[in-house]
Amino acid sequence: MVEIIIAAASGNVFGYLWEDEVPNSFEGSRWAKVLCPRGIGFGLDGLFLLKRPVPGEPWQMDHWEPDGAHTFCSNGTRAAASLMTDAPGEFKACVSGQWVGLRVDSESVGLRMPEGTGYGLRPSPIMLEFPHVLGWTGTPHLILELPDVQTVDLAAFAPPLRFHAALEQGANISIIEVLEPGRVRIRSWERGVEGETLCCGQGCAVAGAWLAQRSGLRTWLFQPMGYDPVSITVASMDDGEWSGLWLDGPVHRLGTLVPDPSLLA
């Protein structure tokens, strides 16, 4: 019997397993394909395997999408902090090979995006009628600014871009609407899930960096489709590369579940 801990960030719900509690037969990709999808599984946005935190050392974890892809997930990493009974204020983590920073306080968990060579904003190879940009956080993101995101049929709009031939690895698709300086509405269509999610944390971060570069305003509040807004703050932008790009927002530990053994047979 395996117990899965459930936690959420900005409406996205994730399952967490401790490495020392799973059987030797554990395969992250296969388990994610079984446990995550709606209808046949629990409707999770991703599955995590966590090592026990060691004081003074980076926290090690791995994440798999519902389609089994092994990826970095920012909101899921933030929500993982709700499992720590004595979380330090600020520490490092390695998530599916990506190095990030985490900071925990009584009201929110912040995540510092990967940075350095290769990370940042990139010119788009696609010709579109709307302002747009590509970003790389360890995952590709295409951000488009539209006049009204609520009226968009995202299920029709996003897939042709998500699978566009000019994007070698595809991309997560986020559409944004600037409501006023410093405040944005966002909707996202994510790879792996292959559907609209309540919040793409990395998409918010890339969009915030893009808006900061264009406007000089370093902090932006994003309202995703999920209940909780998230805040994006960037310390500096240099020719599309960010430094100190933080995603902050509340996280919630929801409970536990025990899958029927037949699911994992």
PLY file of the C-alpha trace (Angstrom):
ply
format ascii 1.0
element vertex 265
property float x
property float y
property float z
element edge 264
property int vertex1
property int vertex2
end_header
0.00 0.00 0.00
1.48 3.32 -1.11
0.28 6.63 0.35
0.29 9.65 -1.95
0.33 13.09 -0.38
-1.73 15.68 -2.25
-0.86 19.39 -2.33
-1.77 22.31 -4.56
-0.44 25.65 -5.80
-2.60 28.15 -7.70
-5.23 25.51 -8.44
-2.81 22.90 -9.79
-2.91 19.67 -7.78
0.07 17.30 -7.46
0.83 13.92 -5.94
3.96 13.34 -3.82
5.75 10.13 -2.90
8.71 9.72 -0.57
11.58 7.80 -2.16
12.06 5.59 0.92
8.39 4.51 0.85
7.93 3.38 -2.77
8.54 -0.23 -3.87
11.59 -1.23 -5.89
9.29 -1.61 -8.89
8.57 2.15 -8.94
8.84 3.71 -12.39
8.06 7.42 -12.38
6.91 7.67 -15.97
4.63 4.64 -15.78
3.15 5.59 -12.42
2.43 9.13 -13.64
0.63 7.80 -16.73
-1.56 5.64 -14.49
-2.18 7.90 -11.48
-2.45 11.38 -13.02
-4.89 11.39 -15.97
-8.47 12.38 -15.30
-10.97 9.59 -15.74
-8.58 6.67 -15.26
-6.54 8.25 -12.45
-6.91 11.01 -9.89
-6.81 14.08 -12.10
-3.35 15.18 -10.93
-1.28 17.78 -12.75
1.91 15.84 -12.03
3.62 13.25 -9.83
6.71 13.86 -7.67
9.23 11.55 -6.04
10.95 13.26 -3.11
14.12 12.45 -1.21
14.01 13.20 2.50
15.39 16.72 3.09
18.87 16.87 4.62
19.65 20.08 6.55
22.20 22.20 4.73
21.95 20.24 1.46
19.82 20.91 -1.66
16.46 19.11 -1.64
16.37 16.47 -4.39
13.15 15.61 -6.25
11.86 14.41 -9.61
8.63 15.26 -11.43
6.67 13.50 -14.18
3.86 14.94 -16.30
0.59 13.02 -16.79
1.96 11.78 -20.13
5.05 10.40 -18.37
7.52 13.10 -19.43
10.27 13.81 -16.88
10.26 17.62 -16.45
10.81 20.56 -14.14
7.58 21.93 -12.61
7.60 25.23 -10.70
4.17 25.20 -9.03
4.57 21.56 -8.06
7.96 22.32 -6.52
6.46 25.20 -4.55
3.63 22.98 -3.29
6.18 20.34 -2.22
7.37 22.76 0.46
4.04 22.23 2.26
5.26 18.71 3.11
8.25 19.97 5.09
7.39 20.08 8.79
10.31 22.37 9.60
11.08 24.20 6.37
14.00 26.67 6.49
13.41 30.18 5.23
15.46 29.86 2.05
17.21 26.87 0.51
18.15 25.23 -2.79
16.46 22.37 -4.61
17.23 20.21 -7.63
14.08 19.30 -9.57
14.43 16.84 -12.45
17.96 18.16 -12.94
17.06 21.87 -12.74
18.54 23.95 -9.90
16.19 26.43 -8.23
15.86 28.40 -5.01
12.96 28.11 -2.57
11.89 30.46 0.22
9.14 29.72 2.68
7.19 32.02 4.96
3.87 31.77 6.79
1.80 32.95 3.82
3.53 31.78 0.64
6.29 29.81 -1.01
8.59 31.47 -3.52
10.66 29.77 -6.22
13.66 31.33 -7.94
13.73 30.23 -11.57
16.81 28.59 -13.11
19.12 31.21 -14.59
22.38 31.54 -16.44
23.51 30.64 -19.93
20.61 29.41 -22.06
17.84 30.54 -19.76
15.77 33.57 -20.67
13.81 35.14 -23.51
14.43 34.22 -27.14
13.28 35.60 -30.50
10.26 33.75 -31.84
10.61 31.88 -35.16
6.85 32.18 -35.71
5.10 35.07 -37.46
1.98 36.01 -35.48
-0.35 39.00 -35.44
0.00 39.44 -31.66
3.07 40.48 -29.65
4.80 37.30 -28.47
8.04 35.87 -27.15
9.69 32.53 -26.47
11.21 31.73 -23.08
13.32 28.88 -21.75
13.16 27.84 -18.07
14.27 24.27 -18.69
10.91 24.03 -20.50
9.93 26.00 -23.64
7.20 28.64 -23.33
5.45 30.73 -25.96
3.79 33.83 -24.49
1.30 35.92 -26.49
-0.28 39.22 -25.48
-3.95 39.48 -26.52
-6.55 42.20 -25.91
-9.00 39.83 -24.15
-7.96 36.34 -23.02
-11.34 35.37 -21.59
-13.04 35.19 -24.99
-10.39 32.93 -26.56
-11.28 29.31 -27.32
-7.97 28.05 -25.98
-8.67 24.44 -26.96
-8.74 25.56 -30.60
-6.16 28.37 -30.35
-3.32 26.67 -28.44
-2.67 23.19 -29.98
-1.52 24.42 -33.43
1.06 26.60 -31.64
1.99 23.97 -29.08
2.89 21.58 -31.96
4.15 24.23 -34.41
6.80 22.88 -36.78
9.11 25.82 -36.02
9.23 24.83 -32.34
11.48 21.78 -32.18
10.35 20.72 -28.70
6.89 22.24 -28.89
6.03 24.70 -26.14
3.69 25.52 -23.31
1.31 28.22 -24.58
0.26 31.14 -22.37
-1.91 34.08 -23.38
-1.83 37.26 -21.30
-3.95 40.38 -21.01
-2.44 43.42 -19.27
-5.23 44.85 -17.11
-3.16 47.76 -15.79
0.54 48.38 -15.06
1.63 45.57 -12.74
-1.51 43.43 -13.09
-2.15 40.70 -15.66
-4.67 37.99 -16.50
-3.21 34.74 -17.88
-4.41 31.43 -19.30
-2.15 28.50 -20.12
-2.15 25.33 -22.21
0.54 22.91 -21.02
2.57 20.19 -22.66
2.22 16.80 -21.03
-1.20 17.68 -19.66
-2.28 18.58 -23.23
-4.96 20.84 -21.90
-5.65 24.10 -20.12
-4.39 24.19 -16.55
-5.41 26.55 -13.78
-1.92 28.05 -13.61
1.43 27.54 -15.34
3.96 28.97 -12.90
6.81 29.03 -15.40
4.56 30.66 -17.99
3.76 33.40 -15.47
7.48 33.84 -14.74
8.44 34.13 -18.42
5.57 36.56 -19.06
6.61 38.63 -16.03
10.21 38.79 -17.23
9.03 39.83 -20.70
6.77 42.56 -19.31
9.54 43.76 -16.98
11.97 44.02 -19.90
9.45 46.00 -21.93
8.17 48.31 -19.19
10.90 48.54 -16.56
8.33 47.52 -13.92
9.94 44.67 -11.96
6.92 43.21 -10.12
3.73 41.87 -11.73
0.69 40.23 -10.17
-0.81 37.47 -12.31
-4.37 36.21 -11.99
-4.50 32.72 -13.51
-7.62 30.62 -13.90
-6.97 29.20 -10.43
-8.14 30.98 -7.29
-4.78 32.17 -5.94
-2.89 34.91 -7.79
0.89 34.66 -8.12
3.50 37.39 -7.97
6.46 37.61 -10.36
9.48 39.72 -9.44
12.71 40.01 -11.41
15.87 41.66 -10.09
17.37 42.42 -13.50
17.11 41.69 -17.22
20.19 41.76 -19.45
19.62 41.18 -23.16
16.79 38.74 -22.44
18.55 36.88 -19.62
17.01 37.25 -16.19
18.55 37.29 -12.74
16.58 36.85 -9.55
13.31 35.82 -11.24
10.91 34.78 -8.45
7.48 33.15 -8.55
5.56 33.58 -5.27
2.15 32.48 -4.06
0.20 30.43 -1.49
0.37 26.63 -1.39
-2.05 24.18 0.21
-1.58 20.66 1.59
-4.85 18.86 0.84
-4.51 15.37 2.32
-3.52 11.86 1.29
-4.86 9.03 -0.84
-4.05 5.35 -1.22
-4.44 3.95 -4.76
-6.15 0.63 -5.24
-3.38 -1.97 -5.78
-4.95 -2.92 -9.12
-4.01 0.50 -10.55
-0.31 -0.20 -10.18
-0.36 -3.90 -10.97
0 1
1 2
2 3
3 4
4 5
5 6
6 7
7 8
8 9
9 10
10 11
11 12
12 13
13 14
14 15
15 16
16 17
17 18
18 19
19 20
20 21
21 22
22 23
23 24
24 25
25 26
26 27
27 28
28 29
29 30
30 31
31 32
32 33
33 34
34 35
35 36
36 37
37 38
38 39
39 40
40 41
41 42
42 43
43 44
44 45
45 46
46 47
47 48
48 49
49 50
50 51
51 52
52 53
53 54
54 55
55 56
56 57
57 58
58 59
59 60
60 61
61 62
62 63
63 64
64 65
65 66
66 67
67 68
68 69
69 70
70 71
71 72
72 73
73 74
74 75
75 76
76 77
77 78
78 79
79 80
80 81
81 82
82 83
83 84
84 85
85 86
86 87
87 88
88 89
89 90
90 91
91 92
92 93
93 94
94 95
95 96
96 97
97 98
98 99
99 100
100 101
101 102
102 103
103 104
104 105
105 106
106 107
107 108
108 109
109 110
110 111
111 112
112 113
113 114
114 115
115 116
116 117
117 118
118 119
119 120
120 121
121 122
122 123
123 124
124 125
125 126
126 127
127 128
128 129
129 130
130 131
131 132
132 133
133 134
134 135
135 136
136 137
137 138
138 139
139 140
140 141
141 142
142 143
143 144
144 145
145 146
146 147
147 148
148 149
149 150
150 151
151 152
152 153
153 154
154 155
155 156
156 157
157 158
158 159
159 160
160 161
161 162
162 163
163 164
164 165
165 166
166 167
167 168
168 169
169 170
170 171
171 172
172 173
173 174
174 175
175 176
176 177
177 178
178 179
179 180
180 181
181 182
182 183
183 184
184 185
185 186
186 187
187 188
188 189
189 190
190 191
191 192
192 193
193 194
194 195
195 196
196 197
197 198
198 199
199 200
200 201
201 202
202 203
203 204
204 205
205 206
206 207
207 208
208 209
209 210
210 211
211 212
212 213
213 214
214 215
215 216
216 217
217 218
218 219
219 220
220 221
221 222
222 223
223 224
224 225
225 226
226 227
227 228
228 229
229 230
230 231
231 232
232 233
233 234
234 235
235 236
236 237
237 238
238 239
239 240
240 241
241 242
242 243
243 244
244 245
245 246
246 247
247 248
248 249
249 250
250 251
251 252
252 253
253 254
254 255
255 256
256 257
257 258
258 259
259 260
260 261
261 262
262 263
263 264
